Amino acid sequence: MNNAAPKRKLGQVLLDKGVITQDQLRIGLYELKTTNKPLGAVLIDLGFVTDSIVREALSENTGQRTVELAGAVLDAESIKIVPQDLARRFTVLPLSFDKTRRHLTLAMADTYNIVALDQIMAINGSDLSITPVLASESDIMRIIEQFYGFELSIDGILQEIETGELDIDSLQLSEDAYSHPMVRLINALLADAVQREASDIHFEPEEAFLRIRYRIDGVLRQVRSLHKSYWPAMAVRLKVISNMNIAESRAPQDGRISMSLVGRQIDFRSASQPTTWGENFVLRILDRKKGIVEMEKLGLSDDNLSLLRLMLARPEGIILVTGPTGSGKTTTLYSILNHINTEEVNIMTMEDPVEYPMAMIRQSSVNESVKMGFGEGIRSMMRQDPDVILVGEIRDHITAEMAFRAAMTGHQVFSTLHTNSAIGSIPRLLDIGILPDVIAGNLIGVVAQRLVRRLCPTCKEAYQPADLERQLLAIPADRPAPTIYRAKGCPSCEFQGYRGRTSVIEILKVSSDMDELIARRASMREMLNLAKSGGFRPIVEDGCRRVLDGTTSLEEISRVLDLTSRLGG
């Protein structure tokens, strides 16, 4: 916790920023004599400033993080940490609680209230660590009124629903209608999925029940089965918060949800699909905190990281990121954009849809209803004086042609392509209809990747590989057997043996010799042999590297990559 005193008085900070005048400050200080409120609250009451302005100024002055509580959703675990009477007395709000680390994120109107922090620690034990974040007093009190006194656990809400009657019509009325158990149930399920680090939530109606599954670390896992009678009301609520048409159940719909969960802003991309037993709902969780990572933390080897930086140094040309759906292509591209994002560079993107809003980057979504596809989008972006262009996906000839045209006219272009390998992207581009002469000279390089699950550090089990495993890892018979690890399972990883994911990557830098092979439509074998002679490391080798350094298991690598070529024959 950082409890250093503020550097300057709030009034002076607001004056320097030009938010208030000297006269307004004088009035505020005069009012301060007749009330025990802090100056910020007095200035808000007088109407001179808003909550957000005061919060921003305090944040800058103290160096502490500020949080916007509009649309915040609390979870049952956090509420237990801070009782209602204590939350009201000290104007504090528990935002999220990490049970493993015993760490509480606490919204406070006054982050220097040592008494409040001591009281919370006295109740929960001295091993509790607290990170205070700044929030507006009115927002904290509003959310205390909204959440405290209601059942917030999923099991408790389900029990409440079973003993009462559901009023589906009331679900459309107010966003703050927190007294309705179905509103709390949907919020609790969303918060639960985010806390368990799921990437997708599936609501799947069957004939007699509703199945709820989370995709965690790339694998679907069933978490709940509910009676089918719950689903109509749940579907209505999901449509309301996704801004979908609640009257339409025969056609697919897309929507978006934005809410504050576990102390941070989370976006959901929602999609409904009519099926035999009702509408199927899938929510893609877009967590900004996890979606944009530093390029150094992508899991690249030192050689591959240096190679990627070398490719990014070229001022014009196209870089492709390939891999199947859900292989982390978007995360890699956003990390690259974040790396090159400076005031000197104009970066523009055309996505379907925009997943993570980024500062200083002009992001646009594909909109087929107004005939704004990828091809048209690139054409219009070329008139916006861009330095860097990101195209969400190369799907057809028009998009590919426009992307290469942009690369040929002095722009750096990034895009994704669905192929199984880096070398495989070249015949794929030829198949789409791009001329080999155009590919040669304009294609800088290709990044091909997959995501593999990380072994749980708490329970991973060491062992010596058998002969077959040594062969798959390409370990010569005369070398001593290394120690590798396999999944076991413990409470920390929910008995899965894995926790989190990392990438395995191959990077193909297109050299002048490779350009010649592309121009004369050489075979993939010729291109692969040339790449290997230049130091190209296939993705399988990178996967084996991750097994040998203890990051993942051979079983997991075999699930994602084809290792059979290493068996010979």
VEXKE-930138 format. One record per residue (C-alpha): residue in one letter; x, y, z. Coordinates in pm, whole numbers, plus 50000, padded with zeros to 5 digits. Layout:
! residues N
aXYZ;...
//
This chain:
! residues 569
m500005000050000;n501225034749920;n500065059150184;a502365088250109;a500825122450155;p499545141949856;k502205162849685;r500075194449650;k496785207349784;l493755197549574;g492655233749526;q496025243249376;v495945212649144;l492495222249012;l493625258448966;d496725247748771;k494605225648546;g492275255248474;v489245236148604;i488255262348865;t488925299548906;q490515317049204;d487065330449298;q485525295349295;l488335282049514;r487785310849757;i484065302549779;g484885265649833;l487365273450113;y484785296350278;e482185268250270;l484795244550409;k484665263550743;t481025253550800;t481255216750702;n483485187150782;k483495174950421;p486755174150217;l487325202449967;g486615179849669;a483135171349799;v482415208249872;l483365218849518;i481165191049376;d478205202249594;l478675238149471;g478565225649110;f482045238949021;v483475204648931;t482275169148871;d483125137149057;s485325124648774;i487365157148758;v488115156249132;r488945119349117;e491315124548821;a493045153848995;l493495134049318;s494815104449121;e497415125848943;n498435142749266;t498805111349477;g499955087049211;q497145063249301;r494895045049058;t491395058449007;v488385037048919;e485065044548747;l482235026348928;a479425032048677;g477964997848594;a480204979948848;v479184944948956;l480364930049286;d480804893349363;a479764873849673;e483334866949791;s484314903749797;i481174914249986;k481984890050269;i485314907450333;v483794941450419;p480544941650623;q477814966250525;d478044988250836;l481814992150792;a481444999850418;r478895027350497;r480855042150790;f484105046150598;t482675049550243;v484605019950106;l483674992949856;p485324958849804;l485874955349427;s487614921749397;f489184895649623;d491884870949522;k491514841449764;t494814825449666;r496904856849730;r494574870350003;h494524903249819;l491644928349827;t491144957149584;l489234983849777;a487535014849634;m487775043949879;a486595079949878;d489635087750095;t492585064650027;y494445079050331;n491885066650580;i494225044450782;v491495036551036;a489305020550766;l492184999050639;d493104988350995;q489494978751073;i489174956950761;m492474939750840;a491414934551204;i488284916151087;n490014894950819;g493484889050964;s496844906250925;d497794884450623;l495254903350412;s496874927550164;i494834957550044;t495274979249736;p493225011349777;v491895027849461;l490225061649440;a486495063949364;s483755089849402;e481865090349733;s478455091849563;d479265061949338;i480455041249636;m477295048649838;r475065041249539;i476625007049482;i476514998749855;e472755005249841;q472494984149526;f474414953349629;y474424948950005;g471424930650144;f470944909049833;e472064873449772;l475004874249528;s476254838149517;i475044817149221;d473704789149444;g471954814049673;i470304832149379;l469144799049229;q467564789549561;e465864823649572;i464464818449219;e463184783449305;t461104797249592;g459584826049397;e458014834849063;l459854850248773;d458524882348618;i460134883148274;d458674917248181;s460464934748470;l463824924348325;q463454950748054;l462904980048288;s465994992448465;e469684985148458;d469704990448835;a466834966648907;y469104946449128;s466274933349340;h465374909849053;p467164876649110;m467614869948736;v469614902348697;r471854891048981;l472134855648840;i473384867648499;n475824891848663;a477064864848902;l477664840648612;l479574867048414;a481674876448720;d482354839448791;a483554833548433;v485874863848446;q487324853148783;r487994818148648;e489744834048348;a487374819648090;s487544832547731;d483964823047634;i480654815347808;h478234791047638;f474524789847724;e473234758447548;p469554748547579;e468754711347557;e465354694347559;a465064692347938;f467804715048075;l470154744348010;r473874736247992;i476364763648087;r479984758847978;y483094780448011;r486054778547775;i489034779548008;d492554777247865;g491104767547527;v489074737847658;l485294738047717;r484274728748070;q480694723648192;v480074744148508;r476274743648553;s473094725848447;l469884745048511;h466214736548459;k464964746748114;s462314769348273;y465094793948371;w466304799748017;p463554822747871;a464124848748146;m467924845148125;a467824849447746;v465704881147780;r468154895748032;l471154887647810;k469434904147513;v468574935347715;i472164941447830;s473504932347481;n471154957847315;m469504930447107;n465914928446993;i464144908547267;a461174901047039;e463344883846776;s464164847346848;r464114832546494;a467174850246352;p470794852346474;q471754884546652;d475024900846761;g475534924647049;r478004938747296;i478044941947676;s480314965047872;m480424963548253;s482774966748546;l483524932648698;v486074922648963;g487284958348977;r487964964748608;q486154971748282;i485244940148091;d483614938347746;f481614908847613;r480834901547249;s477524883147246;a475944862246971;s472624843646965;q471784814546734;p468354797846700;t468564760046765;t466104731146805;w465534736747179;g465784774547190;e468354802047136;n472004793347188;f474004821947344;v477784825647334;l479634854247503;r483264861447411;i485044877947708;l487224907147600;d489364915547900;r491444946447815;k493884938748094;k494714904847942;g494124913447576;i497064936847534;v500374923247663;e503924935147611;m505654919847310;e508354906347541;k505704886347730;l504284867647429;g506434837347508;l508854842447217;s512344827847231;d515194853247225;d515964844846860;n512334848746752;l511954881346945;s515034895846771;l513714883746434;l510304899846494;r511954933046589;l514034931046269;m510854925946063;l509124955346235;a512064977746145;r511074976545775;p509035007945699;e506824992545431;g505514958145344;i503084933045494;i503444910545801;l500954881945842;v499954863646160;t498464829446089;g496864801546285;p493444785646348;t490584803046533;g491444809446898;s495224807246853;g495934842146989;k496454860046656;t494594891546770;t496574893347097;t499874891146904;l498804918346660;y497644941546939;s500914935847122;i502854945446807;l500694976646757;n501164986147121;h504944982347073;i505095006046773;n502375030046897;t503945064646938;e502935100646870;e505015100546550;v503035072246389;n499435072246258;i498035037046307;m494655027746160;t492774994946187;m489854978046014;e488464949946232;d485444927246258;p484644939246522;v487014961446726;e487914939347024;y490164961147241;p490024999247221;m493555013847221;a494705049547283;m495955069846983;i494965042546735;r492115049746491;q489995018146499;s487075010446267;s484654981246243;v483504963445933;n479874971745860;e478344951445577;s474964969145607;v476525001245470;k478824981845232;m481914988445443;g483864956045412;f487604951145454;g488344961145093;e486294993345107;g487665000945455;i491294998845341;r490495020445039;s489045047945261;m491855044845520;m494445051745249;r493015087245231;q493605092445606;d497405095645578;p498225063545772;d501715050445845;v500545016345970;i497404997445867;l495944967046043;v493454945745849;g491554922246078;e491574892845837;i492414885645474;r489394865545358;d489114871144984;h490824884844675;i489604920844719;t490874923545079;a494204907244990;e494664929444685;m493954961344880;a496274950645165;f499154944244923;r498384976644737;a498744995245067;a502054977345133;m503304986544784;t502535023344838;g504835027445137;h502685015545429;q503394989645695;v500474964945688;f499524938345943;s496864911845895;t495784876345980;l495304846345756;h493904811745824;t496694786845738;n498354758645929;s501954770645895;a504044800945804;i505194785945472;g501574775645400;s500524812345380;i502324816845045;p500294790644847;r497194803745030;l497834839144898;l498414824944549;d495154805644580;i493284837744675;g494544853244351;i497574874444446;l500244873744176;p503604858344282;d505434889944166;v503274910444403;i503904887344700;a507644887444633;g509194919544759;n506134930344962;l505744901845209;i508094909645502;g507384878245701;v504844854645854;v504204846046219;a502434812546273;q501254803946622;r499214781346849;l498214784247213;v499124756847461;r498134753147824;r500724760348093;l501364733748353;c500174743348699;p503344753648888;t501884740749216;c501294704549116;k503264696448797;e505004663048825;a508604656648713;y509554624248533;q512084609448289;p510824606047930;a510434571047778;d512054561247446;l509064572147236;e508924605847413;r512674610747361;q512104604446991;l509274629946977;l511484655547152;a514394647246914;i516774638447199;p519664616447072;a520104582547238;d523644591047355;r522494621547552;p521264618447912;a517494620147952;p516244654648059;t513614660248329;i510234669348183;y506864674748351;r503274662448323;a499924674248455;k498674661448788;g495874683648932;c495304702349258;p492784727149408;s494854756449274;c494154746048910;e490684731248977;f492254696448934;q492974702648565;g496774701848591;y497014733348381;r496584770448455;g496874797548191;r498184795747833;t501244805647637;s502064806747267;v504284784547055;i505464803546750;e507394800446425;i508564831346237;l509414831045869;k511354861645751;v511094864445374;s514594869445234;s515554880244879;d516314843644795;m512824834144917;d511374861844699;e512934845044396;l511394811244487;i507974827744535;a508234846344202;r508784813744013;r506124794944213;a508564770144369;s507244740844570;m506674743144947;r509474717945002;e511994740644822;m510854770845024;l510994751545353;n514504738445282;l515714773845200;a514084787745517;k515704760745735;s519104767645583;g518614804045690;g517884794946053;f514094790246040;r512824769946337;p509484751946276;i506714755546534;v507204719346647;e510724728146766;d509374757746961;g506774734647117;c509484710047225;r511444739547371;r508434747247593;v508284710747706;l511994709547792;d511874742147991;g508954728648200;t506314753248074;t503974726847932;s503674689147885;l504424667247587;e500804655647596;e499584691447557;i501984698547268;s500824666347095;r497204678347131;v497934710846948;l500774701646707;d501474672046479;l504604654746613;t504214622846404;s506754635146146;r509434630446414;l508774593146434;g510304587546091;g509104562445836;
//
